[in-house]
Amino acid sequence: MTPLRRSPARAHDAAAMSPVPAEGPAAKASVVPPATPAKPPKAPPRPAPVPVLDTSWERRIRSGRLVPDHSIDLHGHNLAAAHVRLDRALGDAVSQGWRVLLVVTGKPRPAPEPGETRRRGAIRAEIGDWLARSPHAHRIASVRAAHPRHGGDGALYVILRRPG
């Protein structure tokens, strides 16, 4: 048996059904792009914390003349309790119009010694993530290490933006 020849009309229909589009400017105009689903509108971006404060803030931090409006001590709490206390303190700071919150976390510890099972410095390790995910993150202008008179490496200044 010999294979049947395709008629010219059938060859044209097969080419029209092929997934590869024909070449040429007319072919490009006739190609319809696939419909894309509508994306939900994005929320307006939150301003990122400012890495550098103006010189008067920098001077006050370095010299130890910065006076916190309020302070909280997270040292000695478990992670869950410390996170809740931090969120409450940030909410209070925003509602009261405070600008500087001193957060005592405890000094960061060196790597655990062999045989030590208790995690050390866990609050200090997590506080950056907590502040970034906080409902008040958009109000945080900067986070700085505290002056030695306020706890040094064991504390942080959370500097909030002005209301408005």
Buried (B, 14 or more C-beta within 10 A) or exposed (E): EEEEEEEEEEEEEEEEEEEEEEEEEEEEEEEEEEEEEEEEEEEEEEEEBEEEBEEEBEEBBEEEEBEBEBBBBBBEBEBEEBBEBBBEBBEEBBEEEBBBBBBBBBBEBEEEEEEEEEEBBBBBBBBEEBBEEBEBBBBBBBBBBBBEEBBEEBBBBBBBBEEE
